[in-house]
Amino acid sequence: MEKLKIALVGVGHLGRFHAEKLCQIPQAELIYLIDIQEERLFEVAKNLKDKFGKTVKLERDFKKTLSEVDAFVVATPTTTHYEIAKEILLSERPLFLEKPIADSLSKAEELIKISEEKKIPLQVGYIERYQKAVKRLLERVKNPLFIEAHRLSSFAERNLDIDVVLDLMIHDLDLVCLLKKGVEIDLIHAVGAPLFSDKPDIVNARIIYRDGTTCNLTASRISLSKQRKFRVFEKGGYYSVDTIEKSFLEIKPHPEKRDFSIEKEVFPEDDPLKEELSSFVLAVLEKKEVSPSGKEAILPLRIAFKIKEEVEKNLKKLL
């Protein structure tokens, strides 16, 4: 079996999970763990050895490994994405890059341009696409009238280099873009506030499309409880995805009976992180298109930056 030799850059909170999943994919061979903190490297390497019997090489500088692997997975803080990803793409190595692509649109667009000009696969980590409950939602929804999302987390001292829009809401914006593909946005109104950091920690955004569809999205990293819910209403149906519960709920009204039916599916064995990394590995080996590519992933990022502008504008009115 042909295997893809991979280096993982960044073994912090999220990168540790990437390391474990890569060890579980038959077509992937994790060669290097790379991080600037040696203590992290030793800790994650020991975990892989104990759990999977896997021995990996350790390195602090990803540039030293460019000629030794076939592809890279990058799970470092967003502010470092541009510098690392650019070097990898220029070396013509396929790249799986955690969301968001970069901390500015111009940097993200430059990375995508390099990827396209050199024909190098660039997959962005929009993990919700790989949730089975979300896939079921995308299969069922035909013509959404109203979309509502709540993505709430308690405060954690990580990802503070970006605000809650790029940190959390970006996932829901990606799903909105999939459901409203090709439809232009008419209006964006967004409000938010910083609390524990110097960037907005809670944001509510209202997006109205030209066809009348309205989206109400809330993202918070200062909540007392965790919530991951995405709801879609259309004529004749209401759908809800809970990615913590790993469930899909469909409600169909029966006006003639003044009643409704409920269908619920739960996917307890779902492993979206493993699924998206497997998708990347197989796409590279089989020379197929990665999903989402950088070009596709830029769409929700553009909306995210418009929301950020709106939040900043409305914050100035209050201060």
Secondary structure, 3 states (H helix, E strand, C coil): CCCEEEEEECCCHHHHHHHHHHHCCCCEEEEEEECCCHHHHHHHHHHHHHHHCCCCEEECCHHHHCCCCCEEEECCCHHHHHHHHHHHHHCCCCEEEECCCCCCHHHHHHHHHHHHHHCCCEEEECHHHHCHHHHHHHHHCCCEEEEEEEEECCCCCCCCCCCHHHHHHHHHHHHHHHHCCCCCEEEEEEEEECCCCCCCCEEEEEEEECCCCEEEEEEECCCCCCEEEEEEEECCEEEEEECCCCEEEEEEEECCCCEEEEEEEECCCCCHHHHHHHHHHHHHHCCCCCCCEHHHHHHHHHHHHHHHHHHHHHHHHHC
